[in-house]
Amino acid sequence: MSPRRLPRPPLWVAIGLVVVGVVSVQAGASIAKRIFDEVDPSGLVWLRLAVSTVVLLAIARPRLTGRSRADWITVVAFGVCLGVMNWSIYQSFARIPIGIAVTIEFLGPLAIAVIGSHRSRDLLWAALAGAGVVLLGVERTSWSWVGAGFALLAGAGWAGYILLSAGTGRRWEGLDGLSVASIVATAVVTPGLPGIAHRLGDGHILLTGAVVGLMSSVVPYSAEITALRRIRPATLGVLMSLEPAAAALTALLIVGERLGPVQWIAIACVVAASVGATRTSTSGPAPRID
Protein backbone atom coordinates (compact mmCIF):
# COMPACT_ATOMS: atom_id res chain seq x y z
CA MET A 1 0.00 0.00 0.00
CA SER A 2 1.35 3.45 -0.88
CA PRO A 3 2.23 5.69 2.09
CA ARG A 4 -0.15 8.31 0.63
CA ARG A 5 -3.11 5.96 1.13
CA LEU A 6 -2.41 5.21 4.76
CA PRO A 7 -4.74 6.78 7.36
CA ARG A 8 -3.47 9.74 9.35
CA PRO A 9 -2.24 8.58 12.76
CA PRO A 10 -3.16 10.47 15.97
CA LEU A 11 -0.68 13.19 16.95
CA TRP A 12 0.81 11.22 19.85
CA VAL A 13 1.29 8.20 17.60
CA ALA A 14 3.01 10.34 14.95
CA ILE A 15 5.40 11.81 17.51
CA GLY A 16 6.07 8.35 18.92
CA LEU A 17 6.83 7.02 15.43
CA VAL A 18 9.47 9.71 14.90
CA VAL A 19 11.09 8.93 18.24
CA VAL A 20 11.07 5.22 17.40
CA GLY A 21 12.72 6.01 14.06
CA VAL A 22 15.41 8.14 15.69
CA VAL A 23 16.25 5.46 18.26
CA SER A 24 16.09 2.68 15.67
CA VAL A 25 18.55 4.25 13.24
CA GLN A 26 21.08 4.96 15.98
CA ALA A 27 20.68 1.55 17.61
CA GLY A 28 21.27 0.01 14.20
CA ALA A 29 24.52 1.97 13.89
CA SER A 30 25.70 0.73 17.29
CA ILE A 31 24.88 -2.89 16.41
CA ALA A 32 26.83 -2.47 13.18
CA LYS A 33 29.87 -1.12 15.01
CA ARG A 34 29.95 -4.19 17.24
CA ILE A 35 31.11 -6.31 14.30
CA PHE A 36 33.58 -3.85 12.75
CA ASP A 37 36.37 -6.09 14.03
CA GLU A 38 34.91 -8.98 11.99
CA VAL A 39 34.07 -7.23 8.71
CA ASP A 40 35.20 -4.04 7.03
CA PRO A 41 32.78 -1.11 7.56
CA SER A 42 32.54 -0.57 3.79
CA GLY A 43 31.45 -4.18 3.31
CA LEU A 44 28.85 -3.88 6.06
CA VAL A 45 27.47 -0.72 4.44
CA TRP A 46 27.06 -2.66 1.19
CA LEU A 47 25.24 -5.50 2.95
CA ARG A 48 23.01 -3.11 4.87
CA LEU A 49 22.03 -1.16 1.77
CA ALA A 50 21.52 -4.34 -0.23
CA VAL A 51 19.12 -5.70 2.40
CA SER A 52 17.14 -2.47 2.66
CA THR A 53 17.00 -2.17 -1.15
CA VAL A 54 15.54 -5.65 -1.51
CA VAL A 55 12.89 -4.86 1.12
CA LEU A 56 12.00 -1.51 -0.46
CA LEU A 57 11.78 -3.00 -3.96
CA ALA A 58 9.47 -5.73 -2.67
CA ILE A 59 7.23 -3.13 -1.06
CA ALA A 60 7.27 -0.42 -3.74
CA ARG A 61 7.63 -2.38 -7.00
CA PRO A 62 8.56 0.88 -8.73
CA ARG A 63 7.34 1.78 -12.19
CA LEU A 64 10.40 2.41 -14.39
CA THR A 65 8.81 2.92 -17.79
CA GLY A 66 7.73 6.30 -19.09
CA ARG A 67 10.24 8.22 -17.00
CA SER A 68 11.80 11.44 -18.27
CA ARG A 69 15.51 12.20 -18.39
CA ALA A 70 15.03 14.70 -15.55
CA ASP A 71 13.36 11.98 -13.45
CA TRP A 72 16.40 9.72 -13.83
CA ILE A 73 18.96 12.48 -13.22
CA THR A 74 17.17 13.47 -10.00
CA VAL A 75 16.85 9.96 -8.61
CA VAL A 76 20.43 9.01 -9.54
CA ALA A 77 21.79 12.14 -7.80
CA PHE A 78 19.58 11.28 -4.82
CA GLY A 79 21.03 7.77 -4.75
CA VAL A 80 24.61 9.02 -4.98
CA CYS A 81 24.05 11.27 -1.95
CA LEU A 82 22.50 8.33 -0.13
CA GLY A 83 25.48 6.11 -0.87
CA VAL A 84 28.06 8.75 0.07
CA MET A 85 26.21 9.52 3.31
CA ASN A 86 26.10 5.88 4.37
CA TRP A 87 29.66 4.97 3.39
CA SER A 88 31.29 8.02 4.96
CA ILE A 89 29.40 7.88 8.27
CA TYR A 90 30.39 4.22 8.74
CA GLN A 91 34.00 5.18 8.06
CA SER A 92 33.60 7.83 10.75
CA PHE A 93 32.05 5.33 13.19
CA ALA A 94 35.14 3.16 12.76
CA ARG A 95 37.38 6.00 13.96
CA ILE A 96 35.47 8.08 16.52
CA PRO A 97 32.56 7.50 18.94
CA ILE A 98 29.15 7.29 17.27
CA GLY A 99 27.74 10.18 19.32
CA ILE A 100 30.52 12.49 18.15
CA ALA A 101 30.25 11.34 14.53
CA VAL A 102 26.49 11.91 14.37
CA THR A 103 26.83 15.31 16.04
CA ILE A 104 29.29 16.45 13.39
CA GLU A 105 27.19 14.87 10.62
CA PHE A 106 24.20 16.85 11.83
CA LEU A 107 25.91 20.05 10.68
CA GLY A 108 24.69 19.16 7.17
CA PRO A 109 20.94 19.34 7.83
CA LEU A 110 21.53 22.14 10.33
CA ALA A 111 23.14 24.21 7.58
CA ILE A 112 20.13 23.61 5.35
CA ALA A 113 17.80 24.70 8.17
CA VAL A 114 19.79 27.89 8.85
CA ILE A 115 20.01 28.81 5.16
CA GLY A 116 16.31 28.04 4.66
CA SER A 117 15.23 30.29 7.51
CA HIS A 118 16.33 33.58 5.88
CA ARG A 119 16.66 35.11 9.35
CA SER A 120 19.91 36.78 10.29
CA ARG A 121 19.40 35.93 13.95
CA ASP A 122 19.68 32.25 13.06
CA LEU A 123 23.38 32.86 12.53
CA LEU A 124 23.50 32.68 16.32
CA TRP A 125 22.29 29.08 16.10
CA ALA A 126 25.03 28.36 13.60
CA ALA A 127 27.57 29.90 16.00
CA LEU A 128 26.24 27.76 18.86
CA ALA A 129 26.59 24.61 16.72
CA GLY A 130 30.11 25.65 15.74
CA ALA A 131 31.02 26.11 19.39
CA GLY A 132 29.66 22.65 20.11
CA VAL A 133 31.83 21.07 17.41
CA VAL A 134 34.90 22.86 18.77
CA LEU A 135 34.13 21.44 22.21
CA LEU A 136 33.96 17.93 20.74
CA GLY A 137 37.67 18.04 20.09
CA VAL A 138 38.58 18.90 23.67
CA GLU A 139 38.72 15.25 24.74
CA ARG A 140 41.63 14.26 22.49
CA THR A 141 41.56 10.57 23.43
CA SER A 142 38.35 10.08 21.41
CA TRP A 143 39.13 12.46 18.54
CA SER A 144 40.38 11.74 15.04
CA TRP A 145 40.65 14.34 12.30
CA VAL A 146 40.10 11.65 9.69
CA GLY A 147 36.99 10.42 11.51
CA ALA A 148 35.71 14.00 11.82
CA GLY A 149 36.37 14.53 8.11
CA PHE A 150 34.31 11.48 7.18
CA ALA A 151 31.50 12.74 9.45
CA LEU A 152 31.57 16.11 7.66
CA LEU A 153 31.39 14.30 4.31
CA ALA A 154 28.38 12.36 5.62
CA GLY A 155 26.82 15.67 6.64
CA ALA A 156 27.32 17.01 3.12
CA GLY A 157 25.69 13.84 1.78
CA TRP A 158 22.75 14.34 4.14
CA ALA A 159 22.40 17.97 2.99
CA GLY A 160 22.29 16.79 -0.62
CA TYR A 161 19.78 14.13 0.37
CA ILE A 162 17.51 16.81 1.85
CA LEU A 163 17.76 19.05 -1.20
CA LEU A 164 17.02 16.20 -3.61
CA SER A 165 14.33 14.43 -1.58
CA ALA A 166 11.61 16.93 -2.45
CA GLY A 167 12.37 16.75 -6.18
CA THR A 168 12.45 12.97 -6.06
CA GLY A 169 9.13 12.90 -4.23
CA ARG A 170 7.53 15.12 -6.87
CA ARG A 171 8.79 13.02 -9.78
CA TRP A 172 8.48 9.51 -8.27
CA GLU A 173 5.29 8.49 -6.48
CA GLY A 174 5.21 6.68 -3.15
CA LEU A 175 8.39 4.78 -2.32
CA ASP A 176 9.37 4.38 -5.99
CA GLY A 177 12.04 7.08 -5.92
CA LEU A 178 13.57 5.88 -2.69
CA SER A 179 13.73 2.26 -3.84
CA VAL A 180 15.41 3.22 -7.13
CA ALA A 181 17.79 5.56 -5.28
CA SER A 182 18.66 2.66 -2.98
CA ILE A 183 19.75 0.62 -6.00
CA VAL A 184 22.04 3.48 -7.03
CA ALA A 185 23.37 3.84 -3.48
CA THR A 186 24.15 0.12 -3.32
CA ALA A 187 26.02 0.40 -6.61
CA VAL A 188 27.98 3.38 -5.27
CA VAL A 189 29.25 1.37 -2.27
CA THR A 190 29.82 -1.85 -4.24
CA PRO A 191 33.64 -1.32 -4.18
CA GLY A 192 33.33 -2.22 -0.49
CA LEU A 193 31.91 -5.65 -1.32
CA PRO A 194 35.31 -7.44 -1.11
CA GLY A 195 35.42 -6.40 2.56
CA ILE A 196 32.52 -8.72 3.35
CA ALA A 197 32.40 -11.17 0.41
CA HIS A 198 34.35 -13.81 2.34
CA ARG A 199 31.78 -13.66 5.17
CA LEU A 200 28.55 -13.76 3.12
CA GLY A 201 28.17 -17.44 4.00
CA ASP A 202 28.33 -16.64 7.72
CA GLY A 203 24.83 -16.68 9.18
CA HIS A 204 25.86 -14.40 12.04
CA ILE A 205 27.10 -11.70 9.66
CA LEU A 206 24.10 -12.00 7.35
CA LEU A 207 21.67 -11.79 10.26
CA THR A 208 23.44 -8.75 11.68
CA GLY A 209 23.41 -7.08 8.26
CA ALA A 210 19.70 -7.79 7.90
CA VAL A 211 18.92 -6.44 11.38
CA VAL A 212 21.00 -3.31 10.75
CA GLY A 213 19.35 -2.82 7.36
CA LEU A 214 15.88 -2.97 8.87
CA MET A 215 16.70 -0.85 11.94
CA SER A 216 18.74 1.82 10.16
CA SER A 217 16.73 2.03 6.95
CA VAL A 218 13.31 0.46 6.64
CA VAL A 219 11.97 1.12 10.17
CA PRO A 220 12.99 4.80 10.50
CA TYR A 221 11.94 5.81 6.99
CA SER A 222 8.59 4.04 7.26
CA ALA A 223 7.97 5.61 10.68
CA GLU A 224 8.88 9.12 9.54
CA ILE A 225 6.97 9.03 6.25
CA THR A 226 3.88 7.85 8.16
CA ALA A 227 4.33 10.54 10.82
CA LEU A 228 4.50 13.23 8.13
CA ARG A 229 0.85 12.53 7.36
CA ARG A 230 0.02 14.08 10.75
CA ILE A 231 2.80 16.50 11.72
CA ARG A 232 4.49 19.37 9.88
CA PRO A 233 8.00 18.91 8.41
CA ALA A 234 9.31 21.56 10.83
CA THR A 235 8.00 19.51 13.78
CA LEU A 236 9.67 16.43 12.33
CA GLY A 237 12.90 18.40 12.10
CA VAL A 238 12.71 19.42 15.76
CA LEU A 239 12.17 15.80 16.82
CA MET A 240 15.00 14.58 14.59
CA SER A 241 17.27 17.09 16.30
CA LEU A 242 17.43 14.52 19.09
CA GLU A 243 19.56 12.26 16.89
CA PRO A 244 22.99 13.28 18.26
CA ALA A 245 21.86 12.65 21.83
CA ALA A 246 20.15 9.39 20.84
CA ALA A 247 23.32 8.29 19.07
CA ALA A 248 25.45 8.94 22.15
CA LEU A 249 23.00 7.15 24.48
CA THR A 250 22.53 4.06 22.30
CA ALA A 251 26.29 3.83 21.74
CA LEU A 252 26.77 3.94 25.50
CA LEU A 253 24.24 1.16 26.08
CA ILE A 254 25.14 -1.11 23.14
CA VAL A 255 28.83 -0.47 22.46
CA GLY A 256 29.92 0.96 25.81
CA GLU A 257 31.23 4.21 24.32
CA ARG A 258 31.56 6.79 27.06
CA LEU A 259 31.82 10.51 26.45
CA GLY A 260 33.23 13.15 28.78
CA PRO A 261 31.14 15.95 30.33
CA VAL A 262 32.48 18.51 27.85
CA GLN A 263 31.44 16.32 24.93
CA TRP A 264 27.93 15.96 26.33
CA ILE A 265 27.78 19.76 26.59
CA ALA A 266 28.92 19.93 22.96
CA ILE A 267 26.15 17.57 21.88
CA ALA A 268 23.63 19.66 23.84
CA CYS A 269 24.84 22.78 21.98
CA VAL A 270 24.30 21.17 18.57
CA VAL A 271 20.89 19.76 19.56
CA ALA A 272 19.78 23.18 20.88
CA ALA A 273 21.06 24.90 17.74
CA SER A 274 19.22 22.44 15.53
CA VAL A 275 15.96 22.82 17.45
CA GLY A 276 16.24 26.61 17.35
CA ALA A 277 17.07 26.80 13.64
CA THR A 278 14.49 24.22 12.59
CA ARG A 279 11.65 26.01 14.41
CA THR A 280 12.10 29.03 12.11
CA SER A 281 13.08 27.15 8.95
CA THR A 282 11.01 26.02 6.00
CA SER A 283 13.30 23.09 5.28
CA GLY A 284 14.26 21.06 8.33
CA PRO A 285 15.93 17.64 8.26
CA ALA A 286 14.19 15.20 5.94
CA PRO A 287 13.49 11.53 6.51
CA ARG A 288 16.55 9.53 5.49
CA ILE A 289 18.08 6.12 5.23
CA ASP A 290 21.28 6.22 7.25
ZASEDO-712065 format. One record per residue (C-alpha): x, y, z. Coordinates in steps of 0.001 Angstrom, whole numbers, padded with zeros to 6 digits, always signed. Example, Ala and Ser with C-alpha at 12.3 -4.5 7.8 and 13.67 -1.06 7.14 Angstrom:
BEGIN
+012300-004500+007800/+013670-001060+007140/
***
This chain:
BEGIN
+000000+000000+000000/+001349+003450-000884/+002233+005690+002094/-000153+008314+000633/-003107+005958+001127/-002409+005206+004760/-004742+006782+007358/-003473+009739+009347/-002241+008582+012764/-003159+010468+015971/-000681+013194+016953/+000808+011216+019855/+001287+008204+017600/+003007+010337+014948/+005400+011809+017513/+006068+008348+018918/+006834+007024+015434/+009474+009708+014896/+011095+008933+018242/+011071+005216+017405/+012717+006014+014064/+015415+008136+015686/+016249+005463+018263/+016087+002683+015666/+018550+004249+013237/+021083+004959+015978/+020685+001553+017614/+021272+000008+014196/+024520+001973+013895/+025697+000726+017294/+024882-002886+016414/+026829-002473+013177/+029869-001120+015012/+029948-004190+017240/+031114-006312+014296/+033582-003851+012749/+036366-006093+014027/+034914-008976+011986/+034072-007234+008705/+035203-004036+007031/+032777-001105+007564/+032544-000573+003792/+031450-004179+003313/+028852-003881+006060/+027474-000724+004440/+027055-002656+001193/+025242-005504+002954/+023007-003110+004866/+022030-001156+001774/+021516-004339-000226/+019125-005703+002401/+017138-002469+002662/+017003-002166-001148/+015536-005650-001514/+012889-004865+001118/+011997-001511-000455/+011777-003003-003956/+009471-005735-002666/+007225-003129-001057/+007273-000421-003735/+007626-002378-006998/+008564+000885-008726/+007342+001781-012186/+010402+002408-014388/+008809+002922-017790/+007733+006296-019092/+010236+008222-017003/+011803+011443-018269/+015512+012197-018394/+015031+014695-015548/+013360+011985-013447/+016402+009725-013827/+018955+012482-013224/+017174+013475-010003/+016852+009957-008613/+020435+009007-009537/+021788+012137-007805/+019584+011282-004817/+021032+007771-004748/+024614+009017-004979/+024048+011273-001953/+022498+008333-000130/+025483+006109-000872/+028058+008746+000073/+026211+009523+003307/+026102+005884+004374/+029655+004973+003392/+031289+008016+004960/+029396+007876+008269/+030386+004220+008739/+033999+005180+008059/+033604+007828+010747/+032055+005334+013190/+035136+003155+012759/+037383+006001+013962/+035472+008080+016518/+032559+007504+018945/+029150+007293+017271/+027739+010179+019322/+030524+012493+018150/+030248+011342+014534/+026489+011911+014368/+026826+015306+016045/+029294+016445+013385/+027194+014874+010620/+024197+016855+011827/+025911+020051+010678/+024688+019160+007170/+020937+019341+007831/+021527+022138+010333/+023141+024211+007583/+020126+023609+005346/+017805+024698+008169/+019785+027895+008851/+020009+028809+005164/+016311+028044+004659/+015229+030293+007513/+016329+033580+005877/+016657+035107+009348/+019909+036782+010286/+019404+035930+013948/+019683+032254+013058/+023378+032864+012528/+023498+032685+016324/+022285+029078+016097/+025034+028359+013604/+027569+029897+015997/+026239+027755+018857/+026585+024614+016718/+030111+025653+015743/+031018+026107+019393/+029658+022645+020108/+031825+021070+017410/+034900+022863+018768/+034131+021439+022207/+033955+017934+020737/+037670+018044+020089/+038581+018902+023675/+038723+015250+024736/+041630+014258+022494/+041558+010571+023429/+038349+010084+021406/+039132+012464+018538/+040376+011739+015039/+040653+014339+012303/+040099+011649+009692/+036990+010424+011510/+035714+013997+011821/+036372+014531+008112/+034312+011482+007182/+031499+012744+009449/+031568+016107+007658/+031390+014297+004305/+028383+012363+005622/+026816+015674+006641/+027319+017008+003116/+025688+013843+001778/+022746+014340+004137/+022397+017968+002994/+022291+016791-000624/+019781+014127+000370/+017507+016808+001849/+017757+019054-001197/+017015+016202-003610/+014331+014425-001576/+011613+016933-002449/+012372+016746-006176/+012449+012974-006059/+009131+012897-004227/+007533+015122-006875/+008795+013018-009777/+008481+009511-008270/+005293+008493-006485/+005210+006677-003148/+008390+004776-002316/+009369+004381-005993/+012040+007078-005920/+013566+005881-002686/+013732+002263-003839/+015410+003223-007125/+017791+005559-005279/+018663+002660-002981/+019751+000618-005996/+022035+003483-007025/+023373+003836-003478/+024151+000117-003322/+026023+000397-006613/+027983+003383-005267/+029249+001374-002272/+029820-001853-004240/+033640-001318-004181/+033325-002217-000491/+031909-005655-001319/+035307-007440-001106/+035422-006395+002564/+032523-008720+003350/+032404-011169+000413/+034350-013806+002344/+031775-013664+005170/+028551-013758+003120/+028172-017443+003995/+028330-016644+007719/+024828-016681+009178/+025857-014403+012042/+027101-011705+009662/+024097-012004+007346/+021673-011795+010260/+023440-008750+011679/+023411-007082+008262/+019698-007787+007898/+018917-006436+011378/+020996-003305+010749/+019347-002815+007358/+015883-002975+008869/+016702-000851+011937/+018742+001822+010159/+016726+002035+006946/+013311+000458+006645/+011971+001115+010167/+012985+004801+010496/+011937+005808+006988/+008586+004036+007260/+007975+005609+010680/+008880+009117+009537/+006972+009026+006253/+003875+007847+008156/+004327+010536+010815/+004498+013227+008132/+000849+012534+007364/+000025+014075+010750/+002802+016503+011722/+004494+019374+009885/+007998+018911+008409/+009311+021556+010828/+007999+019514+013775/+009667+016433+012332/+012904+018403+012099/+012710+019416+015756/+012166+015802+016819/+015000+014582+014586/+017265+017088+016297/+017428+014521+019090/+019561+012257+016886/+022989+013281+018259/+021862+012653+021834/+020145+009393+020837/+023323+008294+019068/+025450+008935+022147/+023001+007151+024479/+022532+004063+022295/+026287+003827+021737/+026770+003940+025502/+024244+001155+026078/+025137-001108+023136/+028833-000470+022458/+029922+000962+025810/+031230+004211+024316/+031559+006787+027060/+031825+010513+026449/+033230+013147+028777/+031141+015951+030334/+032478+018514+027854/+031442+016316+024931/+027928+015956+026332/+027783+019760+026589/+028924+019932+022955/+026150+017569+021879/+023635+019662+023836/+024842+022776+021983/+024301+021175+018570/+020888+019763+019560/+019781+023182+020885/+021057+024901+017737/+019219+022436+015533/+015962+022823+017448/+016240+026611+017350/+017071+026798+013642/+014486+024224+012591/+011655+026011+014410/+012096+029028+012114/+013077+027148+008955/+011010+026020+005999/+013304+023087+005284/+014259+021060+008326/+015929+017644+008263/+014193+015202+005942/+013488+011532+006508/+016546+009527+005491/+018075+006118+005231/+021285+006224+007249/
***
